[in-house]
Amino acid sequence: MTATPAHGSKTLVTRRFRLVYPRLENDERTVASFHRLLTHPDTLRYIPVFSSSLTLDETRAMVASHRTDTTRLGFDIFDQATNEWVGTVGFTRMTKTKAEAGIMLDPQSKASGIVSETMLSVLQFGFGQEVNHDEVGFATSRRNTKMLGWIEHVLLLQPIPDHDLTEQQVIDRDSWGQEDALVYFTMSRKQWEQVTGPALKARVEGAQCIK
């Protein structure tokens, strides 16, 4: 019997992608794609907490546990033109007022601009009336220069100084090791509504107009 999803069933639609929650542990194609992503060398390079020895059954169990986890809201990303699974995006460490946003993309995906287009939709949802976050954070490996650049130059955020990190953030950062150490960012509702949201929306709409 499939467990009831923690946040109900939701689908967000962008121009090119369909974002679907929850992931179904009996959807073998999607689970297999998720497993391939978690064990891919590119993923392991930036997220060392995963392991290449993760089995398909362990991935399926992880998916099942995520469905009832009230601190997670992860959307599967499907290309609308091909119906291919291209990654996952959403929130972790959710509370009533805060969450951490993240995205992982299938290294085999050929689509461009996925991060900006899907994250715009997810952040609009997160700061919207249904979820109503006051703050959304981001964390990525120091060696993940592409994601760091996107957060700094597209979301227009600056890293949180070491002296302002929470105790848990320091523990998490140090557990990854110096080379992989996490870099943290945070975005307030005011920052989203007045600066980042308009800039990200203009970027996505501008990219659509070019094509």
RODO-2510 file (C-alpha; in nm, 4 decimals, decimal comma):
residues 211
     n   res          X          Y          Z
     1     m     0,0000     0,0000     0,0000
     2     t     0,1363     0,3412    -0,1006
     3     a     0,1810     0,5873     0,1848
     4     t    -0,0108     0,9146     0,1763
     5     p     0,2188     1,1990     0,0609
     6     a     0,3027     1,4483     0,3337
     7     h     0,1996     1,7547     0,1313
     8     g    -0,0776     1,6180    -0,0889
     9     s    -0,0303     1,5823    -0,4652
    10     k     0,0947     1,8812    -0,6623
    11     t     0,2022     1,9610    -1,0174
    12     l     0,3745     2,2838    -1,1229
    13     v     0,3932     2,3606    -1,4945
    14     t     0,6484     2,5842    -1,6654
    15     r     0,6833     2,6527    -2,0367
    16     r     0,8983     2,3444    -2,0978
    17     f     0,8723     2,1308    -1,7856
    18     r     0,6234     1,9585    -1,5607
    19     l     0,7149     1,9392    -1,1908
    20     v     0,5373     1,6540    -1,0134
    21     y     0,5064     1,5676    -0,6427
    22     p     0,5132     1,3059    -0,5001
    23     r     0,7556     1,0654    -0,6605
    24     l     0,6009     0,7174    -0,6657
    25     e     0,8084     0,4278    -0,5376
    26     n     0,6222     0,1926    -0,7748
    27     d     0,7057     0,4051    -1,0808
    28     e     1,0015     0,1948    -1,1861
    29     r     1,1219     0,4228    -1,4638
    30     t     1,1336     0,7301    -1,2410
    31     v     1,2914     0,5439    -0,9486
    32     a     1,5548     0,4012    -1,1826
    33     s     1,6293     0,7504    -1,3171
    34     f     1,6573     0,8876    -0,9630
    35     h     1,8902     0,6009    -0,8688
    36     r     2,1077     0,6685    -1,1733
    37     l     2,1347     1,0332    -1,0692
    38     l     2,2238     0,9580    -0,7056
    39     t     2,5021     0,7172    -0,8054
    40     h     2,6410     0,9154    -1,0992
    41     p     3,0059     1,0303    -1,0634
    42     d     2,9074     1,3945    -1,1180
    43     t     2,6570     1,3768    -0,8311
    44     l     2,9033     1,2010    -0,6015
    45     r     3,1645     1,4638    -0,6804
    46     y     2,9456     1,7416    -0,5424
    47     i     2,7387     1,5504    -0,2854
    48     p     2,9738     1,3052    -0,1125
    49     v     2,7069     1,1916     0,1347
    50     f     2,5684     0,9677    -0,1414
    51     s     2,7400     0,6434    -0,2430
    52     s     2,8014     0,4581    -0,5670
    53     s     2,7063     0,1383    -0,3818
    54     l     2,3463     0,2553    -0,3283
    55     t     2,1124    -0,0169    -0,4578
    56     l     1,7887     0,0236    -0,6485
    57     d     1,5966    -0,1250    -0,3545
    58     e     1,7589     0,1267    -0,1190
    59     t     1,6617     0,4080    -0,3552
    60     r     1,3034     0,2809    -0,3655
    61     a     1,2938     0,2738     0,0151
    62     m     1,4314     0,6300     0,0220
    63     v     1,1542     0,7421    -0,2120
    64     a     0,8934     0,5777     0,0098
    65     s     1,0313     0,7515     0,3196
    66     h     1,0325     1,0903     0,1449
    67     r     0,6588     1,0655     0,0770
    68     t     0,5717     1,0927     0,4459
    69     d     0,8535     1,3297     0,5439
    70     t     0,6946     1,6654     0,6324
    71     t     1,0339     1,8381     0,6046
    72     r     1,0690     1,7504     0,2344
    73     l     0,8833     1,8571    -0,0781
    74     g     1,0672     1,7291    -0,3854
    75     f     0,9336     1,7585    -0,7398
    76     d     1,0321     1,5298    -1,0262
    77     i     1,1115     1,7330    -1,3388
    78     f     0,9736     1,5996    -1,6685
    79     d     1,0419     1,7483    -2,0105
    80     q     0,6969     1,8247    -2,1526
    81     a     0,8070     1,7634    -2,5114
    82     t     0,9574     1,4181    -2,4510
    83     n     0,8112     1,3180    -2,1109
    84     e     1,1662     1,2298    -2,0088
    85     w     1,2695     1,2603    -1,6430
    86     v     1,5416     1,5254    -1,6191
    87     g     1,5944     1,5733    -1,2462
    88     t     1,4503     1,6738    -0,9131
    89     v     1,3954     2,0124    -0,7483
    90     g     1,2310     2,1289    -0,4283
    91     f     1,2679     2,1878    -0,0578
    92     t     1,4287     2,0094     0,2368
    93     r     1,4525     2,0976     0,6065
    94     m     1,1118     2,2638     0,5882
    95     t     0,9600     2,4304     0,8928
    96     k     0,6526     2,6521     0,9102
    97     t     0,8555     2,9538     0,8013
    98     k     1,1791     2,8317     0,6391
    99     a     1,3191     2,5754     0,3982
   100     e     1,6327     2,4875     0,2050
   101     a     1,5954     2,4740    -0,1737
   102     g     1,7958     2,2504    -0,4045
   103     i     1,8077     2,0908    -0,7455
   104     m     1,9795     1,7863    -0,8983
   105     l     1,9759     1,7283    -1,2731
   106     d     2,0236     1,4135    -1,4753
   107     p     2,3738     1,4458    -1,6307
   108     q     2,2288     1,2926    -1,9488
   109     s     1,9787     1,5757    -1,9947
   110     k     2,0469     1,7990    -2,2965
   111     a     1,8023     2,0780    -2,2094
   112     s     1,9473     2,4162    -2,1187
   113     g     1,8169     2,6683    -1,8676
   114     i     1,6523     2,4009    -1,6526
   115     v     1,7762     2,5431    -1,3226
   116     s     1,6419     2,8958    -1,3740
   117     e     1,3082     2,7891    -1,5232
   118     t     1,2229     2,5218    -1,2676
   119     m     1,3633     2,7055    -0,9659
   120     l     1,1563     3,0132    -1,0557
   121     s     0,8420     2,8002    -1,0379
   122     v     0,9455     2,6301    -0,7127
   123     l     1,0431     2,9550    -0,5398
   124     q     0,7187     3,1214    -0,6488
   125     f     0,5399     2,8239    -0,4934
   126     g     0,7526     2,8365    -0,1770
   127     f     0,6960     3,2062    -0,1162
   128     g     0,3337     3,1818    -0,2318
   129     q     0,0249     3,1608    -0,0146
   130     e     0,0041     2,7805    -0,0042
   131     v     0,3504     2,7292     0,1510
   132     n     0,4223     3,0870     0,2619
   133     h     0,7923     3,0644     0,3539
   134     d     0,9531     3,3715     0,5060
   135     e     1,3035     3,2546     0,4172
   136     v     1,4630     3,0064     0,1773
   137     g     1,8226     2,8903     0,2087
   138     f     2,0669     2,7254    -0,0303
   139     a     2,3729     2,5108     0,0345
   140     t     2,6179     2,3717    -0,2166
   141     s     2,9656     2,2232    -0,2229
   142     r     3,2555     2,4652    -0,2474
   143     r     3,3791     2,2758    -0,5520
   144     n     3,0426     2,3101    -0,7330
   145     t     3,1467     2,6339    -0,9009
   146     k     2,8620     2,6311    -1,1556
   147     m     2,5947     2,6237    -0,8863
   148     l     2,7820     2,8771    -0,6737
   149     g     2,7983     3,1095    -0,9726
   150     w     2,4271     3,0648    -1,0448
   151     i     2,3303     3,1483    -0,6861
   152     e     2,5554     3,4535    -0,6731
   153     h     2,4946     3,5942    -1,0239
   154     v     2,1369     3,4829    -1,0978
   155     l     1,9772     3,4787    -0,7526
   156     l     2,1998     3,7736    -0,6535
   157     l     2,2862     3,6264    -0,3127
   158     q     2,6104     3,6361    -0,1152
   159     p     2,7455     3,3524     0,1043
   160     i     2,6616     3,3656     0,4734
   161     p     2,9786     3,4629     0,6671
   162     d     3,1211     3,1871     0,8861
   163     h     3,0447     3,3800     1,2037
   164     d     2,6728     3,3917     1,1134
   165     l     2,6309     3,0179     1,0463
   166     t     2,4107     2,8197     1,2819
   167     e     2,5626     2,5446     1,4930
   168     q     2,4001     2,2809     1,2706
   169     q     2,5317     2,4475     0,9544
   170     v     2,8852     2,4416     1,0943
   171     i     2,8520     2,0716     1,1788
   172     d     2,7180     1,9913     0,8309
   173     r     2,9813     2,2041     0,6589
   174     d     3,2716     2,0472     0,8440
   175     s     3,1406     1,6937     0,7930
   176     w     3,1939     1,7290     0,4182
   177     g     3,5658     1,8020     0,4527
   178     q     3,7576     2,1140     0,3554
   179     e     3,7550     2,0586    -0,0216
   180     d     3,3829     1,9802    -0,0332
   181     a     3,2801     2,2173     0,2473
   182     l     2,9307     2,3540     0,2092
   183     v     2,8722     2,7189     0,1264
   184     y     2,5457     2,8614     0,2625
   185     f     2,3147     3,1334     0,1338
   186     t     1,9815     3,2671     0,2555
   187     m     1,7051     3,4670     0,0884
   188     s     1,4355     3,6574     0,2735
   189     r     1,0850     3,7148     0,1417
   190     k     1,1755     4,0832     0,0913
   191     q     1,4835     3,9884    -0,1141
   192     w     1,2715     3,7522    -0,3236
   193     e     0,9866     3,9950    -0,3861
   194     q     1,1944     4,3062    -0,4504
   195     v     1,5162     4,1791    -0,6110
   196     t     1,5633     3,8104    -0,6899
   197     g     1,2113     3,7204    -0,8032
   198     p     1,1824     3,9973    -1,0649
   199     a     1,5385     3,9364    -1,1880
   200     l     1,4906     3,5593    -1,2197
   201     k     1,1537     3,6014    -1,3918
   202     a     1,3026     3,8470    -1,6422
   203     r     1,5892     3,6064    -1,7104
   204     v     1,3556     3,3144    -1,7794
   205     e     1,1150     3,5197    -1,9906
   206     g     1,4048     3,6721    -2,1824
   207     a     1,5421     3,3265    -2,2632
   208     q     1,1989     3,2234    -2,3905
   209     c     1,1792     3,5242    -2,6198
   210     i     1,5181     3,4466    -2,7759
   211     k     1,4144     3,0963    -2,8833
***
